[in-house]
């Protein structure tokens, strides 16, 4: 099978870069990157600076793109935001589903309906498996129901990149869907669910596990998405498999690989502008433990509390999860003691790129520094994609 890829919500190209590092013959035939409410589409410009553009539609809202115009492809990839996936029955005289709030997921579904890619690889925040709080598992259940209604089976796995040798403690859920007519599907269907999750499946090969514990079973009524939205609840664990609407999920313990410590990713002779100087009291307050009396919108008083974060960060450990707010005066921002002079400073944009596994100066193409950090906070850990790409190489050889 030809290794053709369509990359949605492409950011600065984490999926594409990771796949191309796995094999040179991965060919991205189309991509889409558009950041709402931003005049300057810097992520799209960065992507284009590395690979060039495909057509005029790659930098506009995916909802405005005619899905039939997207080139045929065998692998659909994308990292999309976690949203509200509730749906409602059509209004009188209307067609389809009303009340669709997780708008970007429905764009993925439209592409799958139109182009019927044999394989799909998606990334999201791990809370997707448990959202919303009022109906645990509903959002992921809606996604699984959509996949099942289109003839796909699904594997998923929550991966902490630091467990598999990366320089960041970043937990994300990866979702691998495959159509029933694929050779891979025919092979996996013969396996026991425990074997798929723990040994022979896609994620078990990309991210080996030491053991599988507490397997649970359930089902999703994929012929009625509204019922799923209204009623479905399920305790999804960090690994699982769905076939024909039947769900199997279990807690997977990774075979741990030593991570890269933050100290190995730091620059030398860092410019003075990254050092904190004065104003440490504000940083100490943000990073410290606190209990604060607050009042809700309804007038109810409550105590807001949070634990302390290391200040400065321990550079003998992998970095904490990088967020889009990195470099701002924010509790989650990394502050380190520079090994050369012992002064406190922020990370540099290049260090942020190293933590995510991109190439040196990947976003240094005229992009403002604040946006460079934002793009890295939104990005994938590229080496994790390469690991999955190596497994995809084997799968595509026999298709």
C-alpha positions in Angstrom: 0.0 0.0 0.0 1.3 3.4 -0.9 2.2 5.5 2.1 0.0 8.5 1.4 -1.0 10.8 4.2 -3.6 13.5 4.9 -2.7 15.6 8.0 -5.5 17.6 9.6 -4.9 20.2 12.4 -1.3 20.0 11.3 0.3 22.6 13.5 4.0 22.9 12.6 4.1 19.4 11.2 4.7 17.0 14.1 3.0 14.1 12.5 4.6 14.6 9.2 8.1 15.0 10.6 7.8 12.0 12.8 6.5 9.8 9.9 9.3 11.0 7.6 11.9 10.1 10.2 10.4 6.6 10.3 10.7 6.2 6.5 11.5 8.5 3.6 8.6 7.2 1.4 5.8 8.6 3.6 4.1 11.2 1.2 1.8 13.8 2.6 -0.6 14.6 -0.2 -2.6 17.3 1.7 -2.7 19.1 5.0 -4.8 21.6 6.9 -3.8 24.1 9.5 -5.9 27.1 10.5 -5.9 28.9 13.9 -9.2 30.6 14.6 -9.2 34.4 15.4 -5.6 34.8 14.3 -4.7 37.3 11.6 -1.3 35.9 11.0 -1.4 32.1 10.5 2.1 31.4 11.8 1.8 27.7 12.3 0.7 27.3 8.6 3.6 29.5 7.5 6.0 27.4 9.4 4.7 24.2 7.9 4.9 25.7 4.4 8.5 26.9 5.1 9.6 23.3 5.6 7.6 21.5 2.9 5.9 23.9 0.6 2.2 24.2 0.1 -0.3 22.0 -1.7 -3.2 24.3 -2.6 -5.1 27.4 -1.5 -7.3 25.4 0.9 -4.5 24.3 3.4 -4.6 27.5 5.3 -8.4 28.0 5.7 -11.0 26.7 8.1 -11.4 23.0 7.4 -15.2 23.4 7.7 -15.0 25.5 4.5 -13.1 22.8 2.5 -15.1 20.6 0.2 -14.1 17.1 1.5 -14.4 15.5 -1.9 -11.6 17.9 -3.1 -9.1 16.4 -0.6 -6.7 14.0 -2.4 -7.2 10.3 -1.8 -4.9 9.0 1.0 -4.3 5.8 3.0 -3.5 7.3 6.3 -5.4 10.2 8.0 -3.6 11.8 10.9 -4.3 14.8 13.2 -4.1 16.2 16.6 -7.4 18.0 17.5 -8.7 19.8 20.6 -10.8 18.1 23.3 -14.3 19.6 23.0 -17.8 18.9 24.0 -19.2 16.0 21.8 -22.8 16.2 22.8 -25.3 15.8 20.0 -29.1 16.2 19.8 -31.9 14.9 17.6 -32.7 16.9 14.4 -35.3 19.7 14.7 -38.5 19.1 12.7 -37.8 19.4 9.0 -34.0 19.3 9.5 -31.6 16.5 8.6 -28.6 15.1 10.4 -27.6 15.8 13.9 -28.2 19.1 15.7 -26.3 20.4 18.7 -22.9 19.2 17.6 -20.5 21.1 19.8 -17.3 19.1 19.2 -17.1 20.7 15.8 -13.6 19.6 14.8 -14.3 15.9 15.4 -17.2 16.2 13.0 -14.8 17.5 10.4 -12.7 14.4 10.8 -15.8 12.3 10.5 -16.8 14.1 7.2 -13.3 13.4 5.8 -13.6 9.7 6.7 -17.1 9.5 5.2 -15.9 11.0 1.9 -12.4 9.6 1.5 -12.6 6.3 3.4 -8.9 6.1 4.4 -8.0 2.6 5.5 -6.0 3.8 8.5 -6.4 6.7 11.0 -4.0 8.0 13.6 -5.2 10.7 16.0 -3.9 12.5 19.1 -5.7 14.2 21.9 -5.3 15.1 25.6 -5.8 12.2 27.8 -8.8 13.7 29.6 -10.8 12.8 26.5 -11.3 9.3 27.9 -13.1 10.6 31.0 -15.0 13.7 29.8 -17.4 15.2 30.6 -17.2 15.0 34.4 -21.0 14.6 34.5 -21.1 11.6 32.1 -17.6 9.9 32.2 -16.5 8.5 28.9 -19.3 10.0 26.8 -17.1 12.0 24.5 -14.8 9.1 23.6 -17.9 6.9 23.3 -19.4 9.2 20.6 -16.1 9.0 18.7 -16.0 5.2 18.9 -19.6 5.1 17.8 -18.8 7.2 14.8 -15.8 5.0 13.9 -17.9 1.8 14.3 -20.7 3.2 12.1 -18.1 3.8 9.3 -16.7 0.2 9.5 -13.6 0.9 11.6 -12.2 -0.9 14.6 -10.1 1.2 17.1 -7.2 0.8 19.4 -6.2 3.5 21.9 -3.4 4.1 24.4 -2.5 6.9 26.8 1.3 7.5 26.4 3.5 9.4 28.7 6.4 10.4 26.4 8.9 10.3 29.3 8.1 6.6 29.9 9.5 5.9 26.4 12.7 7.8 26.4 11.6 11.3 25.6 12.6 14.5 27.4 9.1 15.5 28.6 6.5 14.2 30.9 3.6 14.6 28.5 0.5 12.4 28.6 -1.6 12.1 25.5 -4.0 9.6 24.1 -3.3 8.2 20.7 -6.1 6.6 18.7 -5.5 4.1 15.8 -8.5 3.2 13.7 -8.4 0.6 10.8 -11.0 -0.5 8.4 -12.3 -4.1 8.4 -11.2 -4.8 4.9 -7.5 -4.2 5.7 -5.0 -7.1 6.1 -4.1 -5.7 9.5 -7.8 -5.8 10.5 -8.2 -9.4 9.3 -5.2 -10.4 11.4 -6.2 -8.5 14.5 -9.8 -9.8 14.4 -8.4 -13.4 15.0 -6.6 -12.3 18.2 -8.0 -12.3 21.7 -8.6 -8.7 23.0 -6.0 -9.1 25.8 -3.4 -10.0 23.1 -4.3 -7.0 21.0 -4.0 -4.6 24.0 -0.9 -6.2 25.5 1.2 -7.8 22.8 0.1 -7.9 19.2 -1.8 -4.7 18.6 -0.5 -1.5 17.1 0.2 0.3 20.4 1.6 -2.7 22.1 4.2 -2.9 19.4 5.0 0.8 19.4 4.9 1.2 23.2 5.6 -2.2 24.8 3.8 -2.9 28.1 5.0 -4.9 31.1 1.6 -6.1 32.1 -2.2 -5.6 31.5 -4.4 -5.3 34.5 -8.2 -5.0 35.2 -9.7 -5.6 31.8 -13.3 -4.4 31.4 -15.8 -5.0 28.7 -18.7 -2.9 27.4 -20.5 -1.9 24.2 -21.4 1.2 22.3 -24.7 1.5 20.3 -23.1 2.9 17.2 -26.3 3.0 15.1 -27.7 5.8 17.3 -25.3 8.6 18.1 -27.9 10.6 20.0 -28.5 7.7 22.4 -24.8 7.4 23.0 -24.6 11.2 23.7 -27.5 11.0 26.1 -26.9 7.8 27.9 -23.4 6.3 27.4 -21.0 6.1 30.3 -17.9 3.9 30.5 -14.8 3.7 32.7 -12.2 3.8 29.9 -8.7 2.8 31.0 -5.4 3.9 29.5 -5.4 1.2 26.8 -8.2 -0.5 24.8 -9.6 -2.0 21.7 -13.1 -1.8 20.1 -14.4 -4.1 17.4 -18.0 -4.2 16.1 -19.0 -1.9 18.9 -17.6 -4.2 21.6 -15.2 -2.4 23.9 -12.3 -3.9 25.8 -10.2 -1.7 28.1 -7.4 -2.3 30.6 -4.7 -0.6 32.6 -1.4 -1.0 30.8 1.9 -0.7 32.6 4.7 0.5 30.3 8.1 -1.1 29.9 10.0 1.9 31.1 12.8 3.4 29.0 15.0 6.1 30.7 14.0 9.6 29.6 16.3 12.4 28.5 16.9 14.8 31.5 16.2 18.4 30.9 19.8 19.3 31.5 20.8 17.5 28.3 18.5 19.7 26.2 19.7 23.1 27.5 21.6 25.7 25.5 24.9 27.3 26.6 25.6 31.0 26.8 21.9 31.9 26.9 21.1 35.6 26.3 20.4 37.8 29.3 16.8 38.5 28.2 15.7 34.9 29.3 16.9 35.5 33.0 14.4 36.5 35.6 16.3 39.2 37.3 14.0 40.7 40.0 10.3 40.0 40.8 10.9 36.6 42.2 8.2 37.0 44.9 5.5 36.7 42.2 7.0 33.5 40.8 7.4 32.0 44.3 3.7 32.8 45.0 2.5 31.2 41.7 4.7 28.1 42.1 3.9 27.7 45.8 1.1 25.8 47.6 -1.9 28.0 48.5 -5.4 28.0 49.9 -7.4 31.0 48.8 -11.0 31.9 49.7 -13.0 32.6 46.6 -16.6 33.4 45.7 -18.4 31.7 42.8 -20.7 33.5 40.4 -23.7 32.3 42.4 -22.3 33.9 45.5 -21.1 30.6 47.1 -17.8 30.9 49.0 -15.3 28.1 48.7 -11.6 27.4 49.3 -9.4 27.1 46.2 -6.3 25.1 47.0 -3.3 23.8 44.9 0.0 22.1 45.7 3.4 23.4 45.1 5.4 23.1 41.9 9.2 22.7 42.1 10.8 26.1 41.9 13.2 26.0 40.1 12.5 22.9 38.0 14.8 19.9 38.6 16.9 19.7 35.4 18.0 16.1 36.3 14.4 15.1 35.4 12.6 15.3 32.0 10.7 18.5 31.5 7.1 18.9 32.8 4.3 19.1 30.2 4.9 22.1 28.1 1.8 24.3 27.6 1.0 27.1 25.1 1.6 29.6 27.9 5.2 28.6 28.2 7.5 31.7 28.8 4.7 33.8 30.3 4.4 34.7 34.0 2.4 31.5 34.7 2.4 28.8 37.3 3.0 26.1 34.6 6.0 27.9 33.0 9.4 26.2 33.4 11.9 28.1 35.5 15.4 26.6 35.7 18.7 27.4 37.4 21.1 27.9 34.5 24.0 25.4 34.9 26.6 27.9 33.8 25.9 30.8 36.1 23.3 29.5 38.7 20.8 32.3 37.8 17.1 31.6 37.3 15.8 31.8 33.8 13.1 30.7 31.4 13.5 28.1 28.6 14.6 29.4 25.2 12.5 28.7 22.1 15.2 26.3 20.8 15.1 24.4 24.1 11.3 24.1 23.8 11.8 22.6 20.3 14.3 20.1 21.7 11.9 19.1 24.4 9.3 18.3 21.8 11.8 16.5 19.6 11.8 18.9 16.6 14.7 20.0 14.6 16.9 22.9 15.8 15.3 26.3 15.2 12.2 24.6 13.6 10.0 27.6 14.2 12.7 30.2 13.7 11.4 31.6 10.4 10.3 35.1 11.3 7.7 33.9 13.9 7.5 36.0 17.1 9.0 34.3 20.1 5.8 34.2 22.0 4.2 32.3 19.1 7.1 29.9 18.9 6.4 28.8 22.5 2.7 28.6 21.7 3.3 26.3 18.7 5.5 24.0 20.8 2.9 23.9 23.5 0.4 22.7 20.9 2.8 20.2 19.3 3.3 16.5 19.5 6.4 14.8 20.9 7.9 13.9 17.5 9.9 10.8 18.6 6.6 9.2 19.7 5.2 9.6 16.2 8.4 8.1 14.8 7.9 5.0 17.0 4.3 4.6 15.7 5.6 5.2 12.1 8.0 2.3 12.4 5.0 0.0 13.2 3.0 1.6 10.3 5.9 0.8 8.0 5.4 -2.9 8.7 1.7 -2.7 8.4 1.8 -1.0 5.0 4.3 -3.6 3.7 1.6 -6.3 3.7 -1.4 -4.2 2.7 
